[in-house]
């Protein structure tokens, strides 16, 4: 938690996501109050009176610096950026591809943001004036997010910034709420896509690689949005070019995260195609 204000209210800081529900429902609440935790706005308040016990610290938050672009990632960034119109509402995650896309949107106007999380490159884009949030259907004028991860730059940006509205992930990832915004562009990644459009994003064969995150929430939400574009973006190969991520069929045991009935745009460094229908 952040340090308390004069009313005795701390904030959940950089990560509201599932912590909101935990803080509200737990019978025992133990807190670390960190002097370096940003004070954030939105549904973030935790009163001192709610805490069973706490300790105080003054330690730097873990940082995640942006990765360097490869030629393949740069090309994917260009292709995805070409799909994004003025007035779009963006959802993007962390990683080289979202960073590459955001770096190429400086000439867009009136972009909005409703996302599960964001990182440094969104801060850079915001400062160009491209992000205004004034064409969103709700939370107009504000970036909506559930958590942030990046360098000190993003932590400084969200500190006491009323233009950033933090909410629990049950709010940010609600499909109906996502779809209310216009021109939602949801940018998500994958480990493997087969020729029928099935998307595996959480396993390599039977081995779990990651969680599914909010991929299906935002793919469906963007599909429901007027002018929305759900996008799966990935390099065409893995293992230093020795394994194709575009496969005739998914590997045995691979989990289907986004079905071929829900997939729309798929983008690699070789091009972009809309598979819907």
C-alpha positions as CSV (number, residue, x, y, z in Angstrom):
1,X,0.0,0.0,0.0
2,X,0.9,3.7,-0.3
3,X,1.3,5.8,2.8
4,X,-2.0,7.0,4.3
5,X,-3.4,10.4,3.5
6,X,-4.6,12.8,6.2
7,X,-7.9,10.9,6.3
8,X,-6.1,7.6,7.1
9,X,-6.7,6.1,3.7
10,X,-3.9,4.2,1.9
11,X,-4.1,3.2,-1.8
12,X,-3.5,-0.1,-3.5
13,X,-0.9,1.7,-5.7
14,X,0.3,0.1,-8.8
15,X,-1.8,-3.1,-8.7
16,X,-5.6,-3.1,-8.0
17,X,-6.4,-6.1,-10.2
18,X,-7.3,-8.9,-7.7
19,X,-6.0,-7.1,-4.7
20,X,-9.2,-5.0,-4.5
21,X,-11.4,-8.1,-4.0
22,X,-8.9,-9.6,-1.6
23,X,-8.7,-6.5,0.6
24,X,-12.5,-6.2,0.7
25,X,-13.3,-9.8,1.5
26,X,-10.4,-11.1,3.7
27,X,-10.9,-11.5,7.4
28,X,-7.2,-10.9,8.0
29,X,-5.5,-8.1,6.2
30,X,-1.7,-7.7,6.5
31,X,-0.1,-4.8,4.7
32,X,3.3,-3.4,3.7
33,X,3.0,0.3,3.6
34,X,5.8,1.4,1.3
35,X,6.9,5.1,1.2
36,X,7.8,4.6,-2.5
37,X,4.4,3.2,-3.6
38,X,2.5,5.7,-5.8
39,X,-0.8,7.0,-4.5
40,X,-3.3,6.1,-7.3
41,X,-6.8,7.2,-8.1
42,X,-10.0,5.2,-8.7
43,X,-11.2,2.2,-6.7
44,X,-7.9,2.0,-4.8
45,X,-8.6,3.2,-1.2
46,X,-7.8,0.9,1.8
47,X,-8.5,2.6,5.2
48,X,-5.9,2.0,8.0
49,X,-8.8,0.8,10.1
50,X,-9.3,-2.2,7.7
51,X,-5.7,-3.5,8.4
52,X,-5.2,-6.2,11.0
53,X,-1.5,-5.3,11.1
54,X,1.1,-3.6,8.9
55,X,4.8,-2.9,8.5
56,X,6.4,0.1,6.9
57,X,9.2,0.1,4.3
58,X,10.9,2.5,2.0
59,X,12.1,0.2,-0.8
60,X,12.1,0.6,-4.6
61,X,9.4,-1.2,-6.5
62,X,10.4,-3.9,-9.0
63,X,10.9,-2.5,-12.4
64,X,10.5,-3.9,-15.9
65,X,12.3,-2.0,-18.6
66,X,11.2,-2.0,-22.2
67,X,12.9,-4.5,-24.5
68,X,14.9,-3.6,-27.5
69,X,13.1,-3.9,-30.9
70,X,14.1,-6.5,-33.4
71,X,13.4,-6.0,-37.2
72,X,10.5,-8.5,-36.9
73,X,9.0,-6.8,-34.0
74,X,9.4,-3.4,-35.6
75,X,7.5,-4.6,-38.7
76,X,4.7,-6.1,-36.6
77,X,4.5,-2.7,-34.8
78,X,4.1,-1.0,-38.2
79,X,1.4,-3.4,-39.4
80,X,-0.7,-3.2,-36.2
81,X,-0.3,0.6,-36.1
82,X,-1.7,0.8,-39.6
83,X,-5.0,-0.8,-38.3
84,X,-5.4,1.9,-35.6
85,X,-7.6,4.9,-36.5
86,X,-8.0,8.3,-34.8
87,X,-10.5,8.0,-31.9
88,X,-9.6,4.3,-31.2
89,X,-9.7,3.0,-27.6
90,X,-6.6,0.9,-26.9
91,X,-6.0,-2.2,-24.9
92,X,-2.4,-3.5,-24.9
93,X,-0.3,-5.6,-22.6
94,X,3.4,-5.6,-21.8
95,X,6.1,-6.7,-24.1
96,X,8.0,-5.8,-27.2
97,X,5.0,-5.9,-29.6
98,X,2.7,-3.5,-27.7
99,X,5.7,-1.2,-27.2
100,X,6.5,-1.3,-30.9
101,X,2.9,-0.4,-31.7
102,X,2.7,2.5,-29.2
103,X,5.9,3.9,-30.5
104,X,4.3,4.4,-33.9
105,X,1.1,6.1,-32.9
106,X,2.4,9.6,-32.3
107,X,0.5,11.1,-35.2
108,X,-2.9,9.7,-34.2
109,X,-5.5,11.9,-32.5
110,X,-8.1,11.5,-29.8
111,X,-7.0,8.0,-28.7
112,X,-8.5,6.5,-25.6
113,X,-7.3,3.8,-23.2
114,X,-9.2,1.1,-21.5
115,X,-6.8,-1.7,-20.7
116,X,-5.9,-4.4,-18.1
117,X,-2.4,-2.9,-17.7
118,X,0.1,-0.6,-19.3
119,X,3.8,0.2,-19.3
120,X,6.3,2.9,-20.2
121,X,5.5,3.4,-23.9
122,X,1.9,4.5,-23.1
123,X,3.4,7.3,-20.9
124,X,5.5,8.4,-23.9
125,X,2.5,8.4,-26.2
126,X,0.3,10.3,-23.7
127,X,2.9,13.1,-23.6
128,X,2.7,13.5,-27.4
129,X,-1.0,14.5,-27.0
130,X,-2.2,11.6,-29.0
131,X,-4.1,10.2,-26.0
132,X,-7.0,12.4,-24.9
133,X,-9.7,9.9,-23.8
134,X,-12.3,12.4,-24.9
135,X,-14.2,10.1,-27.3
136,X,-14.7,7.2,-24.9
137,X,-18.2,6.2,-23.9
138,X,-17.4,6.3,-20.1
139,X,-14.6,7.4,-17.9
140,X,-14.1,10.1,-20.4
141,X,-10.9,12.0,-20.0
142,X,-9.3,9.2,-18.0
143,X,-7.1,6.2,-18.7
144,X,-8.7,3.1,-17.2
145,X,-6.4,0.3,-16.0
146,X,-6.2,-2.5,-13.4
147,X,-2.4,-2.4,-12.8
148,X,0.8,-1.0,-14.2
149,X,4.3,-2.5,-14.7
150,X,7.3,-0.8,-16.0
151,X,10.2,1.5,-15.0
152,X,10.1,4.4,-12.5
153,X,8.8,6.5,-15.3
154,X,5.4,4.8,-15.2
155,X,5.3,4.8,-11.4
156,X,5.9,8.6,-11.4
157,X,3.2,9.0,-14.1
158,X,0.5,7.3,-12.1
159,X,1.3,8.9,-8.7
160,X,-1.5,11.2,-7.6
161,X,-2.6,11.4,-11.3
162,X,-6.4,11.8,-11.5
163,X,-6.2,11.2,-15.3
164,X,-5.5,7.5,-14.5
165,X,-8.4,5.5,-13.0
166,X,-7.5,2.2,-11.4
167,X,-10.2,-0.5,-11.1
168,X,-10.4,-4.2,-10.2
169,X,-9.9,-6.6,-13.1
170,X,-13.6,-7.5,-12.8
171,X,-14.3,-4.0,-13.9
172,X,-11.6,-3.5,-16.6
173,X,-12.2,-6.9,-18.1
174,X,-15.9,-6.9,-18.2
175,X,-16.8,-7.7,-21.9
176,X,-19.9,-5.6,-22.0
177,X,-18.2,-2.6,-20.5
178,X,-15.2,-3.0,-23.0
179,X,-17.6,-3.1,-25.9
180,X,-19.4,0.1,-25.0
181,X,-16.3,2.1,-26.1
182,X,-15.9,3.0,-29.8
183,X,-13.3,1.5,-32.1
184,X,-11.7,-0.7,-29.4
185,X,-8.4,-2.1,-30.6
186,X,-7.3,-5.1,-28.5
187,X,-3.7,-6.2,-29.0
188,X,-2.9,-9.6,-27.6
189,X,-0.2,-12.2,-28.2
190,X,0.0,-15.9,-28.8
191,X,2.4,-18.8,-28.7
192,X,0.9,-20.6,-31.7
193,X,-1.9,-20.2,-34.3
194,X,-3.1,-22.9,-36.6
195,X,-4.4,-22.6,-40.1
196,X,-8.1,-22.7,-39.0
197,X,-7.4,-19.7,-36.7
198,X,-7.2,-21.4,-33.3
199,X,-5.0,-19.5,-30.9
200,X,-2.9,-21.0,-28.2
201,X,-1.6,-18.4,-25.7
202,X,-1.0,-20.3,-22.5
203,X,0.8,-23.6,-23.2
204,X,3.5,-25.3,-25.3
205,X,1.8,-28.6,-25.9
206,X,0.7,-29.9,-22.5
207,X,3.2,-27.7,-20.6
208,X,1.6,-24.6,-19.1
209,X,3.6,-21.5,-20.1
210,X,1.5,-18.7,-18.7
211,X,-2.0,-17.7,-17.7
212,X,-4.6,-16.7,-20.3
213,X,-5.0,-13.3,-18.8
214,X,-7.6,-11.0,-20.2
215,X,-7.2,-12.2,-23.9
216,X,-10.7,-13.5,-24.4
217,X,-12.3,-10.7,-22.4
218,X,-10.8,-8.1,-24.7
219,X,-11.1,-10.1,-27.9
220,X,-14.8,-10.4,-27.3
221,X,-15.1,-6.8,-26.0
222,X,-13.4,-5.4,-29.1
223,X,-15.6,-7.6,-31.4
224,X,-18.7,-6.0,-29.7
225,X,-17.3,-2.5,-30.1
226,X,-18.6,-0.3,-32.9
227,X,-15.6,-0.3,-35.4
228,X,-13.6,-2.5,-33.0
229,X,-10.6,-4.6,-34.1
230,X,-9.5,-7.7,-32.0
231,X,-5.8,-8.4,-32.9
232,X,-3.5,-11.3,-32.2
233,X,0.0,-10.3,-33.0
234,X,3.0,-12.6,-32.8
235,X,6.4,-13.3,-34.5
236,X,6.0,-16.0,-37.1
237,X,8.8,-18.2,-35.5
238,X,10.2,-19.1,-32.2
239,X,13.5,-20.7,-31.0
240,X,15.7,-18.4,-33.1
241,X,13.7,-19.0,-36.2
242,X,13.7,-22.8,-36.0
243,X,10.1,-23.4,-35.1
244,X,7.1,-21.9,-36.9
245,X,4.4,-20.4,-34.6
246,X,1.9,-20.7,-37.6
247,X,1.1,-24.4,-37.7
248,X,-1.2,-26.7,-39.7
249,X,-2.7,-27.9,-36.4
250,X,-1.9,-26.9,-32.8
251,X,0.6,-29.1,-30.9
252,X,-0.9,-32.1,-29.1
253,X,-2.3,-30.9,-25.8
254,X,-2.1,-27.2,-26.6
255,X,-4.9,-25.2,-25.1
256,X,-7.2,-23.1,-27.3
257,X,-7.5,-19.7,-25.7
258,X,-9.2,-17.8,-28.5
259,X,-11.3,-20.0,-30.7
260,X,-11.4,-19.9,-34.5
261,X,-15.0,-18.6,-34.1
262,X,-13.8,-15.6,-32.2
263,X,-10.5,-14.8,-33.9
264,X,-10.3,-11.7,-36.2
265,X,-7.0,-10.1,-37.1
266,X,-3.8,-12.1,-37.0
267,X,-0.5,-10.2,-37.6
268,X,3.0,-11.4,-38.0
269,X,6.0,-9.7,-39.6
270,X,4.8,-11.1,-43.0
271,X,1.4,-9.4,-43.0
272,X,-2.0,-8.9,-41.5
273,X,-5.2,-11.0,-42.2
274,X,-8.7,-10.9,-40.9
275,X,-9.8,-14.5,-40.5
276,X,-13.3,-13.7,-39.1
277,X,-16.0,-15.8,-40.8
